[in-house]
Amino acid sequence: MKRIIRVKMPEIEFGGHTVRSHGAKVAKKHRCDWLILIVLVAMDGFLNYIQPFNRYTNAKMLEDLKFPFKEHDTIPMWAVPIFAVVLPCTVFLIYYHYRRDVYDLHHAILGVFYSVLVAAVITDSIKDAVGRPRPNFYYRCFPDGVEAFQANGDVKCHGDPNIVKEGYKSFPSGHTSWSFAGLAFLSWYLCGKVKAFDRRGHAAKLCIVLLPLLFAALVGISRVDDYWHHWTDVFTGSIIGTVVASLCYLLFFPFPHDINGWAPHASIKMREKNGFHSSSVEMDTV
């Protein structure tokens, strides 16, 4: 007969590293990381300023690009940072109020900022390089419905230059990549905090973990419904956001199924130096 005896050591002590006691020290140690964030913001601003590649689009290709042009999105761009950055940071602050761990708070906030901004730079770089027309490109190019073409058969747009410029930025979806970058990071974070993979089989934890991903998926679907993106744009944006979020999370935190999956690497190392440990031992007996 096989019997498993699981011995748990005392949990790591909390409350010794707060924003007031160690916040300045942690921020100073990572000042270069915060400076790089400013560089990423400047890069993304530049990518949105330059003219994207104007992909050749003839009359036959326009047949698939005549969807209605809705100027007002279901989810406007200004709202994306609210649920992709502000919402996760709010969750981080709530957890900090409970645990008082400045390492967890700092690395979570830094991680989600990196996730969103790296995803934004990657997405906008591809947008400018590919120059794929949006599904509503026809009415961006010819708002009055009067078609005009160049000698080589390419479109000769007479619509608003800024609207036409945005019309060449379909692939991939920025709303979707931003949403998945922030909310997938939050999903990873919640997965570690609620110990979703503690092998106790509580399915309710899985619902909590998947909720941010569901919201991100609905954001992507809204982009197709608004005729601003093809479904492949949204699919690719979700992959970019999820991959970047996963890399950024695992840079600061262990895998959620790890024994210390609820805390950042820096916090675990600091407390181990102070003599606190969190571990479990399994012994097989017959």
N, C-alpha and C positions, 0 to 999 in steps of 0.2 A: 504494500500500500504506500502510495506516494503522498507525502504531506509537505506543504510549503509553509514555512514560518517566516513571516515578514517582520523585520525589526526596523522601526523608524527612529532615527535620531531626532533630537529637538529641532524645531524649525528655526530658521535664521531670525535673529532679533531685529526688530525694526525700530524706527524713530530716532536713530543716532545720527543720521545723515539727512538733514533737512535743507531747504532752500536757504534758510538764514545761516546755518552753520557751515555748509559746504557749497552752496550755490555758486558763489563767485569763483571759488577754486575750480569747480568743474567746468564752468563756462570759459574761464581763462585757459584751461588745459585744452579746450576744443575750439579756441578762437579761430584757428586756421580753417576748421570745418565750417564755421559760420561765415567766414569771409568768402569761401568758395560758393556758398549759397548766393551771395550777392553777385558773383560772377555768372552763376547760372541764370539769375534773373535778367542780367544784362544781355546774355546770349539769347534768351528766349525773346526778349524785347526786340533785338536785332532781327531775329528770324521772322518775327511778325511784321517788321517794317519793310524788309526787302521784297522785291517782286518775285513771286513763284514762277516756276517753269510753266509757260503757256503751251500745254499739250495740243498737238494738232487735232482739230475737231472739224470734220466736214459735215455736209448736210445729212448724210446717212447716219452718222454717229449721233446727231442731234435728236433722232427719233426716240432714243432711250433717255433723253435728258430734258423732256418737256413736262416734268412734274410741276405743280404749282409752286410759286415762290412766296413763302411765308416769311415776312420780314421779322416777325416776333416769334422767337422760339418758345416752345413749351417750357423748357428749362433754360433761361438765359445764362450767358457765360459768367456774369457776375455772381450767380448763385452757386456755381461749381466749387469755388474755394471754400464756401461756407460749409458744405457737407463733406468736402474732400479733405479739408484741413481743420477748420474751426470745430466741427463735430468730433473728430478724433481727439483733438487737443482737449476738448471739454471732458471727454472720457478719461484722458490721462490725468487731468487735474482732480477729477473725482476720486480716482484710485490713489493719487498722491495724498489727498485729504484722509484717506483711510489708512495708508501704509507709511506715509512720511518718508519716502525713499527718493531723494533728489536725483540719484543715478537713473532710476526708472523714468522719472518725469523728463529729465533732460534728454536722455537717449531716445525716448519715444517721440518727443517733439522734434528733435533733430532728424530722426529717422523718417518721420512722415513728411517733413519739409523736403528732404533729399528725394524721397520717393516721388513726390508730385513734380518737383522741378526737373529731375532727371528725365522722368517720363515726358514732361512738356518739351524739353529740348530735343529728345529723340523724335517725338511725334512731329513737331514743327519742322525739324530738319527734313524728315521724310516728305512731309507735305510740300515743302518748297522744291524738293528735288523731283518728285513724281509729277506734280501739277495735274492731278486727275480732276476732271470736271465734276461738279456736284450734280445730283439728279435734277435740280431745278436750274441748271446752267442756262438753258434756252432763254428763260425769261429774265435772267440776269444780263445776258448778252443782248437780247432783243426785247426790251420791255414793252415795246409797242407792237410786237409780233411781226415787224418788217425785217426780213432776213437780208443779210449782206455778207458777201464772201470775197476773199482775196483771190488773186490770180491762181494760186496753188490749191484753191478749194478750202482753205482754212477760214474760220469765221472772222468777220470783221465787226467786232462788237461796237455798239454805240450807246450802251447803257452806262450807268454811273461807274467810273473807273474803280472806285473802292469796292463796289458790289461785284463787279466783274473779277477783280483781284481775288476776293474771297471765294468766287466761284471755281477757282482752280485749286482749292485746298480741301478736296474731299477725302483723300486717303493719307493717313488713317484718321479716325475720329478723335479730335482733341477732347471733347466733352467726356467721351468714354474712357480714354487713357487716363485722364486726370481723375475721374471718378474711381476707377479700379485701383489706381496708384494709392489714393488716400484711403479708400474703404477696404481694399484688400489688406493694407497694412493694419487697419483697425481690426479686421477679422483675425489676422495672425495674433495680434495683441490680446484680443479677447480669448482666443483659443488657449493661450498660455495662462491667462489669469484665471479662467474658470476650470482649468485643468481638464479640458475636453477629452484628452486621451490618457486618462488615469486608469483605464482598463476596468472601470466600474460600470460601464454600460449605461450612463445617464444620457439618453437621447435628447433631452431638453437642452443640454449644453450645445449640442450640434445646431439647434435652431437659433440660438443666440449668436453663434459663430457665423452662420450663413446669412443672417439678416442683412449685414452691410453689403454682401455680394449681391443679394437680391435687389437692393436699391440701386447699386451700380449698374446692374443689368437693365433695370427699368429706364435709367438715364440713357443708356445706349439705344434701347428700343425707341425712345422718344425722338432720337435723331433720325431714325429711319421713317417714323411716322410723320415727322415734319418735312420730309423730303430734302433734308440737308446732307444726308449720307446714304451710300449704298450699304447693304448689310455686311459686305466684306470689309468696309471701312470700320464698322463698329466691332466686328469680330477681331480684326487686327489690333484695334485700339485696346480692347479688353486684354489681349495677350500681352501687349507692351506694358500696360499698367500693372497687371498681375505679376509678371516676371520681375519688373523693377521693384515692386512692393516687397516681394519675397526676398530678393537680394538685400534690400535695405534693412528689412526686419532682422534677417539672420546675421547681418553685420553687427548688430547690437545685442540680439537676444538669441538664446539657444532654441533648438526645435521644441515645440510645445510638449512633445511626448517625453522630453528629458526630465529627469528627477527635479532639476532646477529650472524647468521651462517657464516658470512664472516670473523670473527675475532677469535683468540684463547681466551680461558677462561682467561688467565693471562692478556691479553691486555684489555679485557672488565672490569675486576675487577680493574685494575690500573686506568683506565680512569674514572670509576664510583667514585673512591675515590677522583679524582680531580674535580668532579662535572659535568662531561660530561655523557650524556645518549643517548641511541638510542632506541626508542620504538615507538609503534603505538597503537592507541586506536580506537576501533570500537564501534559505537553506533547504535543501531537499533531504528528506529523511524517508526511510523505508520502514 
